[in-house]
Amino acid sequence: MYLQTITIDHQVLIGAGAFFSMPNLEEFEYSNTKLLSLLDSTFANCSNLEDINSEAPIIYIGSDCFFNCSSLEDFDTKSVEFIGSRAFERCSSLKSLDLSSCRQISDNSFFGCKKLKEITFSNKLTSIGKECFLWTAIENVQIESNFHYNIESYAFSYCEELETVSLGPGITELKDMTFSYTSLKKIILPETISKIESSAFLCITHSFEVKIDSRNPIFISTTNGVLNKNTKALVVSTYFDEKATLPNETVFIDGDTVLNGVDANERFFSMRSEGAPIVEVPSSVLYIKDDSLIQSQYLYSLCIEGNHLIYDKLINFDYTTYVKSSYKFPIMDLEPNYKECGTEPYYANSDFRGVFGLKKNEIFLVISICIVSGTFIAFLVYFLVVHKQVCKKKEKKQEAGMFDVEFSE
């Protein structure tokens, strides 16, 4: 008979991996009132574990502690101060958590908790690890920490239900892919933010609002994005429809500019065989750095002072020639097609490349070559088979003829 319930009524040290991979365990009760720490892999792979009832405050949860406990729906984490890496990874039934005492949440702690919608963060928080809440259903993030705190790369990436974020003073940097692939509508950033990585909001394929504390010495919020206060360099563009509209105050576009709608390798463009959207460059722009729009094999379209510059070459935009416009500076690689802005929808151009980077005539050519090659190979195989059969018949005839010959002395 397999163990389904574990009850402990006295103080005991529960060792790492104590109940590792017990698929029939459903309930754990700890009735002692003294502090309890759950070490690494304590309940890992207990896929039917539903309830953790502890009268003692749990202050420490080790790495992989509840890894793949896919039936765990509710757990009192109010007293927890530290959560180790992958502690609740793949706990796909968890719905809400109170982390109001938690100072450190390690890498991948809640990775793949697909039903996790509500989280209360602590005002003592110091760290949220890499990919911590990736692939969760969290809808709102509100952090008001009294300490300096870090949010690592990919922390809230692929949280497709995430719409609002409010980060209080203490954080200084938005790192790579932090809020990428989300449904973000509004984010509030404090005066302490001093760096925004170029991919922090990657592939948010709709318009959203970034509000920055007016006391921030580096960044300023505008209607369609975020600018560097001093250089007027575009940091984040936030308005997207059929075309990406940049803030009118923009003067400089450099390699760190976040143009969310212009990433051809990501999912936004996998749904659009026509290529990338128009990027409308305002007349205030004086310079576009040559590597600011580096992408791969998809079409790009810039609307600059009435000229619609269309790139339909299968290239990496790593090399710098220049396009002659009223700005007279490097933009991209190779010669573009010119059209007047607004005269023809960019997606109606038959020269645009498809998802595989090929024009219609190129696709036709490839298919034709395949058909001709297939026909030639089939003919060659047929010829070899027939030739072999003919040779065999000749050999048999020759052998038969040799037996019919009369030898004279």
N, C-alpha and C positions, 0 to 999 in steps of 0.2 A: 504493500500500500504506500502511495506517494504522500509526502508531507504537504499539507495544504495551509496550515496555520502554525505560526511560531509565536509563543507568548513568553516574555521574560519579565519577572517581577522583582528582580534585585539588580544592583549595580554590577555591570559586567563590561569588560572591554571586548568589543566586537571586532575581530581581526579583519584585515583586508581579504576580500574574496570569500568571506564566511558562508554566504548563501549563493555563491556564484552558480548560475545556470541551473536553477531549480524550476523547471517549467510549470510545475503544478502548484507552487506556492502562491496563495491568493491573499494572505493577510499576515501582517507583522504587528505585534503589540508589545510595547515596552512601558511598563507601569511604574518604574522607578522615576523619581522626580529630579535626580541629579543630571548635570549636563551630559549630553551624548554627542559623540563624534562618529560619523559613518565614514569609514576609510575606503580606499580604492576598491572598486569592483565588488562592493559588499552584496549588492542585489543584481549585478549585471546579468542580462539575459534571462531574468525571471519574467517571462512574457505574459504570465497570467496574474502577476501581482497587482492588486487593485487598491489596497488600503495600507497606509503606514500610520499607526496610531501610537503616538508617544506622549506620555505625560511630561517627560523631560524635554527641556528646550534643546533643539538640535542646532549646534553652532558651526559645525564643519561637515561639509560633504565632499568626499574625495573624488579623484578622477574615475570616470566610468562607473560611478557608484550605482546609478540606475540605468545604465546603458541598455537600450532596447527593451525597457519595461513598457511594452506597447499597450498594456491594459491600465496603467496607472493614470487615474483621472484627477485625483485631488491629493494635495500634499501640503501640510502646514510648514511653510518655509519662513515664517515671520521672524524667527530668531536666528536664522542662518546668517553667518558673517562671511563665509568663504565657500565658493563653489568651484570645484576642480574641473579640469578639461574633460569634455564629453560626458559630464556627470548625468545629464538627462537626454543625451542624444538619442533620437528615434523614439522618444516617449510620445507616441503619436496620439494619445488620448488626453494628454494634459490640456486644460482649457484656460486656467488662470493661475497667477503666482503673486504672492506678496513678498517682495524682496526688500522690504523697508529697512532691514538691518544689514543688508549685504554690502560689504565694502569692495569685494573683488569677485568678478564673474569671469572665469577663464575661457580659453579658446573652445569653440564648438560645444559649449555647455548645453545649449538647447537646440542644436542643429537638427532640423527635420521634425520638430514638434509641430506638426501640420495644423493642429487645432488650437494651438496656444494663441489666444487673442488679447488677454489683458495681463499687464505686468505693472506692479507698483515698484518704482525704483527708490533707493535710499538716498537721503541727503548727505550720507557719508560715503557715497560711492567714489572709488578711485580708479576703477578699471573695468572695461568691458572688452573681452578678448576677441580674437579673429574669428569670423564666421559664427559668432556666438548665437545669434538669433536667425541665421540664414534658413530659408524655407519654413518660416513660421507664419501664422495668420495674424500677427500683431497689427493692431489698427492705429494705435497712438503711442508715441514715445514722449514722455515728459521727465526730464532730469533736472532737478534743482539741487545740485550738490554744493556743500559748503567747502569742498576741497578741490584741489586741482585733479582733474580726471581725464582719462584717455578712452577714446573709442577706437578700436583697432580696425584694420581693413576688413571689408566684407561683413561687418558686424550685423547690419540689417539688410544685406543684399538679398534679393529675391523674396522680400516680404511683400507679396503682391497686394495685400490688403492695407498696407501702411499708407495713411493719408496725411497725418499731421505729426510734426516733430517740434518740440520746444526744448532747447538746450540752454541751461542756465550758465552763469559765469563759472569759470574753472577750466573749461575745455579750450585748447589753443589751436587745434588742427582737425580738419576733416580729412581723413585718410582715404587711400584708394578704395573705390567701390563701396564706400560706407552705406550709401542709400541707393545704390544702382538697382535697376529692375524693380522699382517699387511703383506704387500708385500715388506718390507724394503730391499733395495739393498745396501744402503750406509748411514752411520750416522757419522757425525763429532762432536766430543765432545771437550769441552775446557779444559784448564789447571785447572779450578776451580772444576771440577767433583771430588768428594771425596768418593762417595758411589754409587754403582749400585746394586739395589735390584735383588734378584735371579730370579724374574719373569718379569723383565722389558721387555725382548724380548721373552717371552714365546710363544711357538708354531709358531715361524717363521720357516717354514719347508723347507727352502732352504738356500743355502750359501749366506752370506751377509758380507759387510765390515764395520768394526768399526775402525775409524781413530781418535786417541786421540792426542791432542797437546803434543809435545815432552817435554814441560816444566812441564807437570803434574807430581807431586811428588809421586803419588801413583800407577797409572796405565800406562801400556805400550801396544801398539798395536803390534800384531804379525800376521803371515800369516793366521793362522786359529782361531784367537781369541784374547782375552784380558787377560793379566796376571797382578798380583800384582807385582810391581817392586821389592819390598823388599823380599817377601816370595816365589815368583814364583808360587803362587797359581793360578790356573785357575779360572778366573772370568766369562768369556763368551766364549763359543765355537761357532764358526761361519761358519764352513764348514760342509755341509751335502750332502751326496749322498746316496749310498746304505749303507754307514757306516759313522759314525761321526768321523772325524779325528781331534784329539786334537793337539794343538801346541807342537812342539818338545821340547820347552824349559820348558814345564810344570813339576813341581816338586811335587806339592801338589794339591789334589782335596778335597775340603771340602764341608760342608753342604750349603754354599752360592754359589757354582758353578752353573752357568747357562748352563745346557745341554738341549738346546731347543728341540732336536730330541728325547728326552727320557722322554716324558710325556704321559703315556699310556692312561690317562683318556680323553685326548683332541682329537680334530678332526683328527689330523695326523694319529692316530692309529685306528680311527674308520673306516678308509679306508683300513687298512692292517690287514687282519685276521691272518697273519702269526706271528704277534708280533712286538717287537721293533727292530730297526736296530742294527748293530754292533757298539759298541763304541771301537775305536782303541786307546789303551793306549800306549803312547810312552815310550821308555826305560828310559827316564829321570825322570819319576815319581818314587818317593820314598815312597809316602804314600797316601792312599785313605781313607778318614775318613768314618767310617761305615754308617753314615747317608747321605752321599753325593748323593746317587742314590736311595733315598727313593721313591718308586712308588707303584702302586697297582698291580692288578692281572695279569699283562702281562709279557711276556717273555723278558728277557734281555740277551744280548750277549756281552761279553767283549773279546777283542783280546789282550792278554798280552804275549809278547815275545814268539809267536808261539803257545801258548795254547789258544784255543777258548773255553771260559767258557760260557755255555748255561744254563740259569735258566728257567725251565719250570714248576715251582710249583705254585699253586694257593695260594699266600701268600702276606702279606704286609711285605716289607723289613724293619721292625722296629727292629728286633732282630739281635744281632751280634754274629755269629760264625765266623770262618774264613776259607778261601780257601787257601790250601797250594799251593803256587806258589813261584817263585824265589823272590818275594817281601816279603812274610811272614808277611802279615798284614790283618786285617779284611777288607773284601769287601762287602759281602752280607750275606744273610741268606741261610741255608741249603746247601747240597752238589750239585754242578753243574755237568753237563755232559761235558766231555772233547773232543774236536776235534782239529785237527791241522788247524790253520788259513789258509783260502784260498782253502782248499781241497774240500769243499762242500758249496754251497750257503746256507746261514743261513735260507732262507725261504723255502728250499726244504725238511727240516726235518719234517717227518710226526708226530713227537711227539710234535710239536709246538702247542700251544693252540690257539683256535679261538677267535673271538671277545668276546665271552661270557666266556672265560676262561676255556673251556672244550676241551679235546682231542677227536679224532674221536671215539675211543672205549667207552669213557665216554658218548658221545652223543648217541651212539647206545644203551648203557645200559639204559640210561634215557628213550629213546623211547620204548625199550622193556618193561621196568617196567610200563610205561604208558599204553601200549597195554594190558599187562597181567592184570593190575589193572582194566582197562576198561571192559575187558572180564569178570572178576570175579564179578564186580558190576552189569553188565548186567545179568549174570546168576543168581545172588542173587535176583535181582528185578523180573526176570522171575519166579524163584522158589516161591517167596512170592505170586505173582499174581495167579499162577496156584494152589498153596496150598490153597489160600483163596477161589478160585472157587470150588475146590473139597470139602472143608469143607461146603460151602453153599449147594451143591448138597446133601451131606449126611444129613444135617439138614432138607432139604425139604422132603427127603425120609422118615426120621424118623417121621416127622409131618404127612405125608400121611399115614404111617403105623398105627399110633395111631387111626385114624378115621376108619380104617378097622377092628379093634379088636372088637369082640363081648363079651359083659359082661354078665356073668351068675349070677342068684340070688343065 
